């Protein structure tokens, strides 16, 4: 009887770490996409990936990332 209660309580409290695990997996993937988009922006090729990278970079919002995204959009004609 005690073991069932212990297992149920462990399952109940495991919901918070699952959310953190999902964030722990998703945020590095978003960061990798943002880095790839930044590389494309510096090389001035693959405009679409540069925009996608800028959008994923906005997930950790700062004014500089927003400014970078705006500058990428303005410089659209410079991309191959």
N, C-alpha and C positions, 0 to 999 in steps of 0.2 A: 504494500500500500504506500509506504513512504517513497519507494522508488518511482512510482507513477507521478506523485506530486512533484518530486524533484525534476523529473524529465519534463513535465508540463511547464514548470516554472522556467526551466532552461530554454525551452522553445519560445516562451513568451518574451523573455529578455533578449533573445537572439534577433529580434526584429530590428533593433537599433543598429547593431553591428552590420546587418545585411545592407542597410542603407549606406553605411560608411564604406562597405566593401564595393558597392556599386559606384559610389563616388570615386573611390580609390582606383577603380578600373577605368571609369569614363574620363576623368580629368586628365590623366596622362595621354590618352588617345586624342582628346581635344587639343592638348598642348602640342602633340606631334603634328596634327593637322595645321595648327597655327604656325608652327616652325616651317613646315613645308610651304605654306602660303607665303611666309616671309621670304623664304629663299627664292620663290618664283617672282616675288615683287622686286627683290634686289636685282635679279637677272633680267627683269622686265620681259618675262615670257609667261605664258599661261595666265592671262588676266583673270579667268574664272577661278583658278586655284588661289590666286592672290586675294580675291574678294572673299572666298570661302575661309581662307586662313585668317583674314581680318575679322570676319564674323565670329569665328571660334575664339579668337584672341579677346573679343569683347566679353566673353564669359567671365573673365576676371577683370572687370571694368576699371579702367583708368582713363583719364582724359587723353593721354598720349596714344593709347590704342585707338580711340575714336578718331583722333586727329590723323593717325596713320591710315585708317580705313578711308577717310575723306580724301586724303592725298592720293591714294591708289585710284579712287574713282575719278578724281580730276585728271590724273595722268593716263587715262585709258588709251589715248592715241599713241603713247610711247611704247606700248606692249606689242610684241610680235603677233 
